Amino acid sequence: MKYSVIIPVYNRPDEVDELLQSLTAQTMKDFEVLVVEDGSAIPCKEVTDKYTALLDLHYYTKPNSGPGQTRNYGAERSHGDYLLILDSDCILPPGYLQAIDDELARQPADAFGGPDRAHPSFSPTQKAINYAMTSFFTTGGIRGGKQKLDKFYPRSFNMGIRREVYQALGGFSRMRFGEDIDLSIRIFKGGYRCRLFPSAWVYHKRRTDLKKFFKQVHNSGIARINLYKKYPSSLKLVHLLPALFTLGTAVLLIGALFCPYALLPLILYALLVCIDSSLQNHSFTIGLRSIAAAFIQLTGYGTGFWRAWWNRCVRGKGEMEAFKKNFYK
């Protein structure tokens, strides 16, 4: 068997249903699917039962241990030459697996990943969040894009890796957030070949509301410092930009108490985001929501970054001690 699709899931049966449905429509059929329930209070067993006659599907349940260890659990029980790691909030286009197969035939790779897009059925808020995560004006447009400011680091929502490489690296670490970047860093340190597959894209829902989105990006900012503590050379200038944006926003807001014109840079930035998103999404409503999503993406990440920097770099706390309530409940 060539591919093993590994899907960790935590309280998301509806999303798993959509993902499994998209797997039934794949033009390439040489794959198995492993759904691993990570201690969910709302299991998806009834959902997976609907697809046992349509897919080579295996369902497992285990105590909660986080996404990385849950993927490792599935990998240990898989049989494919390549492991395809997907998040449960993804939907695949019919040619997804064929695109991976074509890329591997063109040029072999030990690890790889693809970009993400917004599905037409996504809500305006989901489309705004997708814009905030992929736009040039927020992340520099480097998340899954063709142009990279640095090496391409696969993310766990759409990641593939050769079985032998996964086993040699010991799979995902025990980090509860940022574990996919941790694995990507070890892939490069091990001297393995890692590539972006632009045509192997997925529809990625990310978060359904702005509150959940803030928590996600805030934790990403924390994870960046945790990764820096493990791999000092992994911290790049691009990772500092949201933190600097957050600091600058705070200064401008304080300055506005004395001079209203201090808000002008923030207003101009908001207008730029709104116009660009409205044109890309053909919707002024999405453009307006993208303003909030963009500020949340940057300041959420930035506040997480500064918080982790203070706790880990200044106060010298360990990851477990500093963020037990966030990740290690």
N, C-alpha and C positions, 0 to 999 in steps of 0.2 A: 504494500500500500504506500502511496506517495505522500499524502497529506493527512495530518491529524489536526482538526479544528478544535481548539480548546477554549471553552467559554466559562469563566467564573461568573457566578450570579449571586446576588444578595438582594432578596425582596423585590425582584423585578420580573414577575412571570409574563406580564404583557409584552415587555420588550423582548424577552426570549422568544415569544411566539412569533413576533415579526422577523427576528433574525433567523429562526429555523425555517420559516416560510420562504425567506429569500435564499436559503441554502438548497431548498428543494428545486429551485429554478436554475441552479448552476448548469452551464453547458458542459462543464467537465465533471465527471462523476467519481473519479478515483480518490475518495476521501472518506474519513470517518469523522464523527462529531462526538465530543465529550463535554457534557454539561456538568459542572461541578457546583453543587449548592453549598455556599459557605455559611452554614448555620442560619439560614434564612428563617424568619418567623412566618413569611408568606412563601411557601415552596412552589416550585414550578413543575412538579411531577405530573400533574394532570396535563399540562401543556406539552411536555416532552412525550407523553404517552400517545399523543395525536400523531406524532411523526415517526414512530418506531417502524411503521411499514413503508415509510417514504425515504428514510435515511438510515445509514449505518450508525445508529445513535446509541450512546451509552450515558446513563444518568447516574450520578453519584451524589451522596450527601455526606457532609463532614462538619465537625464543630468549627465555629468561626475562628479564622486565623489571618484574615486579610487576603487581598487579591494575589499577591506574589506566591504565597504558600499554597493557595488554592490552585493556581496554574501548575505549580510543581506537582501537586497531587494528581492532576489530570495527565501531565506529561509522563509520569511514572506508569500510567496505565494505558498509554497510547502505543500505536504500532507504526505510525507513518515515518517516512524518511525525513520529512520536514514538519515542524510544529508551527501551526498558524494560530497566533494568539489574538483573540478578538474580545472586545468589551461587549457586554450584553445589550448596550444601547446603540448598536450598529445595525445597519441594513445593507446587504450586499447587492450590487448590480449583477445581472445574470452572468456576465463575463469576468467576474472577479478572479476566480480560480484559474481560468484560462489565461488571463493576463499575467498572473504569477508564473504559470508554466512556460509561457512564451518568453518572459524575461530571463528565466533560469536557463532556457535553451539557448538564448542569444548570448548570455554571459553568466557563468556560474557565480553564485554568491553564498557565503556562509550564513549571512543574516540580511534581512531586508525589511522594508516597511513601505507603506503608501500613504497618500494624503487623504483628506476627508472633505466632504461636501454637505450642503444642506439639501434635504429631500423636499420636493414641492409640497408634501403633506405636513411638513414641520410648521409649528405655530410661529407667528411673527416674532415672539420672544426668542424661540429657538434659533430662528434665522438671524436675529440680531446678535445672539451669543456666538453663532458660527462666524459672523462677520468680525466680531471682536477678537476671535481667536486666530483669524487667518489674514486679516487686513494688513496692508503695508503700514497704515497709520497707527496700529496698535502693537503688533508683534513683529513688524518689519516684513511681514509676508513670508516668513521663512518656515512656518510650520507646515511641512508637507509640500512646499513649493519646489519648483525646479531650481531656483537659485538659493544657495545656502551661504550664510556668512561663515559657517564652520562645517565640520563633518556632519553627515546626516545621522542622527540618533533616532532609531525606530522607537515609536511609542506603543504602549500595550493595547491601544484600541485597534491597531492594525500592524501587527508585527509578525514576521516569520523568521525561523531559525532552523538550521540543519540539526537533526537530532544529536549527532556526535558532538557538535559544538555546545549545544545546550547541556549535555551531560558533562563535558569537560569543564565547563564553567560552574557547574553545580546549580544551574537554573537561577531562579530569582532569589534575592537575598531576603532577610527578614524585615527589611524596611517596609513600613505600612504605606508610605507615600513616596513617590520618586523612585520606586523599585525598578521601573522600566528603564529609566535613564541610567541607573546603577548597572543594570545588565548591559546596556549599550556601551557604557564606558569600559566594562570588562571585556566586551567583544573586541573593541579597538586595542585595548592593552594586550590582548591575547594574540594580536596580529592577524585576526580573521578579516575576510572580505565582507564589507557591509555596504549595501547600495539602496538608494531610493528607487522604487518602481512607480513612476508617475501614473501609469495606466491601471495600477491595482488600487483604486480608490474605494472608499466606503462612504455611505451616508452615516454621519455620526450625530446623534441627538444631543450629546453633552448633557446639559442640565435643562430642566423644564421651567425654572423660574430664576429670577435674578438673585434671590437670597441663597439658593443652593449653589448658584454660579460663584457668588462671592466666597463661599466656604471652600469651594474647589480650588479657586485660584489662590486664595489665602494659604491653603495647605501646600500648594505648589511653590509659593515663595518660601515657606518654611523648609520644604524639601530641598530647595536649591542650596541653602546654607548647610543642611545636613550632608548633602553630596560634597560640598566644598570641604567640610571637615574630613571626609573620607578621601577625597581626591582634590587637593588644593588647585591643581592645574585645570580642573574642569570649569572653574568660574571664569567667564568671559565678559567682555564689556557689554555685550547685548543683554546679559542677565542683570546688569546694574541699572539699565534704563528705566524699568518700572519703578524701582526704588527712588531714583532721582526724580522721576515724574511725580511720585507721591510727595516727596519732600518739597518740590517746587509748587505743587498744588496747595499744600498746607501754608507755605509762605505767602502765596498770592491771596489766599482766603483771609489770612490775618491782615495782610496789607490792605485788603478791601475795606476793613473797618475804618481805615484812615483816608483811603483814596479809592473811590469806586472804579477808577480806571485800571486798577490792579487786576480786575477780573477780565480785562480785554483779551489776554492770551488764551484764557480758558474758553471764552465765548467763541473766539476764532477757531479754536481746535474743535469745539462742539459743532460749529457750522460745517467745517471741513468733513468731519465724520458723517454728519447727517447727509450732506450732498453726495458724498462718495457711496455710502451705503444705499441711499435712495436710488441712485443710478444703477448700481450693481443688482439690487433686488427688485427694481422696478416698482418700488413701493415707498411712499413718503412715511407711512406708518412705521415700517421697519427701520427707515432712516432715523426717525425720532427715537425709537427704542434702542437703536445702536449707540446713541449718545450715552445713555445710561450703561449699556453693556460695556462700552469702551472704557468709561471711567472706572467701572467696577473691575474690569479685567486688569487695568494698570494699577489702581490703588489697592485692590485686593491682594494682588501678587506683591506689590511694594510693601504693604503693611506686614504681610507674612514674612517677607525678607528681613525687614528691619527688626521685627519681633524676634526672629530666630537669631539674627546677628547679635542682638543684645543678650539673649539668654545663653547662646552657645559660645560666641566669640568674646564677649565682654565678661559675662558672669561665669563662664567656663562650665556650664551644665552639660551633662551628657544628653543624648537624644531621648532616651527613656525618661529621664528625670525632667527634662524641659517640656516634653510634649505628651506626657502620659494621658492627659485628658483628651487630647486631639486624636491620637492614633492607637494608644495601647490601653483601652478601657478593659 
